[in-house]
Amino acid sequence: QCTCSHVLASCSTALMQGRYTWRHDSVLLTLEGWIARHLDSHNSKPLVDHAHPHISQSFVRPGKTRRTRNKSKPQLLLSKARDWVLLVDYTHDKMVFPEFIYVTNKRPDIVIYSRETCHVILIELTCPAEEGILPAHVRKKARYTPLKESIEARNIWTVELMTVEAGARGFVARSMNSCLRKLGFSANLASKVCKEVSLIVAKCSHTIWLSHKNPHWAKK
C-alpha cells in the first residue's frame, strides 16, 4: 500500500512520467506572473537615493523634538536599479543561463539580474512532501552555492541565492514569504501570493493522487 507521501512526492514512476514536474512548473508559472508584474512596476519608477534623505528631514519645527528611529529600513534587493530582467526555466522552455554573468549548464528556476548594478538573484523552487522541506532546502542550497561562489570569484557580479519550498499538500514554507519580501512585495501581497501558490500546489497534488492507480499520465 502506497502512503500519501509516497504518491505525492516519492514515486519513481510519477517522477519519470513528469507528474511532479507538471506540479512544479504550475507553481513556477504562478510565481513568474507575480514577479514579472512586480518587476515591471518597479522598473517604471524613478530611482530614489535612500542613502541621502531629502533636506526637509533635517529641520525640526519650533517647539518640536526630532524623532529618532532606532530601526532602519532593510535594504531591498531591487532598490538600487531599474533595469531588472526576469528569466524562468521550464521543462518545455529551457532557460540558458546568461553567459555574460557566468558560463554554466546549471539552470536555477528563476534568475533576476541587473546590468546596471551587476547584481543577480538566483531562486530555486522545490515542491517536496512537507516532511522533506528542510532536507530539500539544504540540498538545493548545497547544489547552487558552488555556482554562487564561482560567479562572485570573478569580482564583477554580486549574487543572492534563495531557495523556496511549497509542500505537496499545500503548506508553503516561510522561505517563500521571505523571498517575496526581499524582492519588495508588501506583507499583504506576499501573503496573497503564498495563498495562491498553496492553492495551485494542492490542486495539482489532488490530481496526482486521483491518478495514482493509473499507469498512464496525460499532460494536464
Steps between C-alpha positions, in 0.01 A plus 500: 500500500644838395498776759377851418855634528625236253228573244541878518878532515700175494364275226767428237236427234326833562838671484595339169160577348533868589213521749711684758656718231153606388415606856835677540459692174142594589625665819788658309257647246302659784814653650617625160178695447521675837873573480480623140226751588694609807818557297311695231355728769837538672694573181253772399560702818779761534811399689503635858818556700412363844850570631445877479157603636326817386631820664157566654563209737791692657280777645287497816193721559521750791399334827529153350764237560656294230386141493779250496442168337694211638386265230628565151311375197650181356672550166288325236677299232346694210530853638826606331405431138217542251612260226415164656450210257312179586587154364306183588595140428228253397519141385337594170687830467851464637689810604862566405689656790630843388853437372610857574444418869652153500524203263327203662258221418316549828158659473339642815123524466498881513780742412460876550790723401598865459784608273498845662605372839645161394267326744339161433234323706470121477176338622450123510152353555432155650165328562582212736284324757459718808726276708773542237500881483809548716709234322393648165607846616842371607542294182420786262721743695788256468433454129509869406746641753800398280344695211453802725862482618633454146318810376612711795860381460523712182441814713251643250156374599334487841282193551198442723394134525158408639319167511122489539282202585132420455389176666314242292190523723482879478721619785717789380827534689603829657782523246243592233368801691853606595610490135205710383557755776865535399385570146288788629154343524285647775403274790140473375603430140760242603235324709261506203761344271574227757129417526472474122807275487348285774178460300683415177726237656207345688288476183788343308569251779129411509515415131816295553328311783188426293724362224733293719345169389510599136826380339468762226538873540365752251618860512247710687 
